[in-house]
Amino acid sequence: MLHQFSASTTTFMGARDGAHERRLKEAISVLLDLDTTVARAYLVRASFDGTTFVAVLGLLTHDRKQSGKLALQMDRAFGALFNTEAHLDVVFLDGESEVQIRKACAPFYHCRARYH
């Protein structure tokens, strides 16, 4: 199950980088290489209420219209690797929220230039 939250109500706390998180980053990176709308992706520890800390996938995209499709793809990747009872929180970033998340961690994914 995938939840989407506003970055304005989120406190970013630092990178997530255990063995499971690295597997998730690899799977997500493969999907993002096929999608031209994502510029950068972050996997970060975050809090929405100041007390509960969760893993959050932050995506900076060029096209917000593709957010639903992209969220579904991320949900499938997460579900394939982890228990379907668990969930992945996704935040679609804008310029201001990317500044906030960059203070907590570096992106694990950068869009590669495509030449045809």
C-alpha positions, 0 to 999 in steps of 0.5 A, a space after each residue: 500500500 502506498 501513501 502520499 504526503 505533503 512535504 510541507 508537513 514532513 520533517 526529514 531526518 537522514 538517509 535510509 541505507 541498510 541492506 533492505 534499503 539498498 535493494 529497494 533503491 536499486 529496484 527503484 533506480 531501474 524503474 526510474 531509468 525508464 521514466 523521463 519525468 523524475 530528476 532525483 530520488 531520495 530515501 530518507 527517514 522522516 516524521 509527519 507528526 514529530 513522534 513517528 519515524 518512517 522511511 519516505 521516498 522523495 521524488 522530484 519530477 518534471 511532470 506532476 501529471 504522471 504522479 499517480 502512475 509513478 506512485 503505482 510503479 513505486 508501490 509495485 517495486 516496494 511490494 515485490 521486495 517487502 511484506 505487503 502489510 508494510 507501506 512506503 510513504 512517497 513525497 513528490 517534491 518541489 524546489 523548496 521541499 527538495 532543499 529541505 530533504 537535501 539537508 537530511 541526505 543526498 539523492 540516491 538517484 539522478 536522471 541520466 542524460 538521454 541522447 538519441 
